[in-house]
Amino acid sequence: MSAIRTATLADWAQIHPFWQRIVADGETYAYPEDLTSEQARTLWYDGSDRRDTAVVVLEEDGRVLGSAKMGPNRPARGSHIGTASFMVDEAARGRGVGRRLGEHVVAWHRELGFAGIQFSAVVETNTGAVRLWQRLGFEIVGTVPGAFDSRRHGRVGLHVMYLDLTPES
Amino acid sequence: MSAIRTATLADWAQIHPFWQRIVADGETYAYPEDLTSEQARTLWYDGSDRRDTAVVVLEEDGRVLGSAKMGPNRPARGSHIGTASFMVDEAARGRGVGRRLGEHVVAWHRELGFAGIQFSAVVETNTGAVRLWQRLGFEIVGTVPGAFDSRRHGRVGLHVMYLDLTPES
């Protein structure tokens, strides 16, 4: 059985290996590639216990297959819009882990009353992610040309994607 | 005479009053409004002496009229794109302070070899700023609807604006 639950600090030992491989792979995230495990964890778990942020894992039989973090995209006058980041163990690809984490993130934002969700930097060549977010209702608001230096594709665009969660939508 | 120069820590005593008024005015920045002076300074001067970041002031006869901060928009695989933020004392509006700081920021990025400059959150009702960036060559890449909770206008869009600085452009 698999389930999505709040991440504990103990989960980092399972998250970190795939987190690090995904960053080092150079196709999806503009995170520093030379972080210690502790620095990377601090980036993923921001250390707060604020009600408006969360980090979850999708776990199957004690094995963590993916993780997502979520919370306000900006403070104060921008805090009604959420954002999220996702890491899925490449060994568990094609099994709907990203989709389930994405659905969880959308439901979490909806329950907390966020007005929308913004992804600020979806790499345009990461077509699996782009299609997944589109299936969840996200639209491409715009693309910053060449803003991501992909290891394999060179400079490619970063999509800003947005899902409206206001009641009338 | 007025000139743009690197900001010193001593300049904060002059920057902070208008910085704070601009944030409290609630029309241009999604910064927290309850920061201490020290917290706000840390947000503006990130404390690093990295060659790829800078904070400047425009000073006239010993008086600081405005300030700009600039540097990479993202780390690592996004660090070839810069970004900047601007604060101009409202008592000095209409005198070209924002324009001169903007021109300085563009020249600084060009000299350091950045491929472009991204402004991620230009409030759409801040039409003076939008027009100024357009005059400097920035284009609106997209607009996240309702992403800024303006004190006077309610929820308004945040423009993502971009200026290409690659040699062929």
Contacts between the chains, C-beta under 8 A, distances in Angstrom:
chain1	res1	chain2	res2	distance
A	26	B	77	6.2
A	29	B	77	7.6
A	30	B	74	4.1
A	30	B	75	6.1
A	30	B	76	5.3
A	30	B	77	4.5
A	30	B	78	3.4
A	30	B	79	7.5
A	31	B	75	6.7
A	31	B	76	6.2
A	32	B	75	4.9
A	32	B	76	5.0
A	33	B	76	5.9
A	73	B	147	7.6
A	74	B	30	4.1
A	74	B	121	6.9
A	74	B	147	7.7
A	75	B	30	6.1
A	75	B	31	6.7
A	75	B	32	4.9
A	76	B	30	5.3
A	76	B	31	6.2
A	76	B	32	5.1
A	76	B	33	5.9
A	77	B	26	6.2
A	77	B	29	7.6
A	77	B	30	4.5
A	77	B	148	5.7
A	77	B	149	4.4
A	77	B	150	7.2
A	77	B	151	8.0
A	78	B	30	3.4
A	78	B	121	7.0
A	78	B	147	6.0
A	78	B	148	6.0
A	78	B	149	7.3
A	78	B	158	7.4
A	79	B	30	7.5
A	80	B	149	6.2
A	80	B	155	7.5
A	81	B	144	7.1
A	81	B	146	7.8
A	81	B	147	4.9
A	115	B	146	6.2
A	115	B	155	7.2
A	116	B	144	7.7
A	116	B	145	7.6
A	116	B	146	7.0
A	116	B	147	7.2
A	118	B	144	5.5
A	118	B	147	6.7
A	120	B	120	6.7
A	121	B	74	6.9
A	121	B	78	7.0
A	140	B	142	7.8
A	141	B	142	3.9
A	141	B	143	6.6
A	141	B	144	5.6
A	141	B	160	7.4
A	142	B	140	7.8
A	142	B	141	3.9
A	142	B	142	2.0
A	142	B	143	7.5
A	142	B	160	5.4
A	143	B	141	6.6
A	143	B	142	7.5
A	144	B	81	7.1
A	144	B	116	7.7
A	144	B	118	5.5
A	144	B	141	5.7
A	144	B	160	6.6
A	144	B	162	5.4
A	145	B	116	7.6
A	145	B	162	7.2
A	145	B	164	7.0
A	146	B	81	7.8
A	146	B	115	6.2
A	146	B	116	6.9
A	146	B	166	7.5
A	147	B	73	7.6
A	147	B	74	7.8
A	147	B	78	6.0
A	147	B	81	4.9
A	147	B	116	7.2
A	147	B	118	6.7
A	148	B	77	5.7
A	148	B	78	6.0
A	149	B	77	4.4
A	149	B	78	7.3
A	149	B	80	6.2
A	150	B	77	7.2
A	151	B	77	8.0
A	155	B	80	7.5
A	155	B	115	7.2
A	158	B	78	7.4
A	160	B	141	7.4
A	160	B	142	5.4
A	160	B	144	6.6
A	160	B	160	5.6
A	162	B	144	5.4
A	162	B	145	7.2
A	164	B	145	7.0
A	166	B	146	7.5
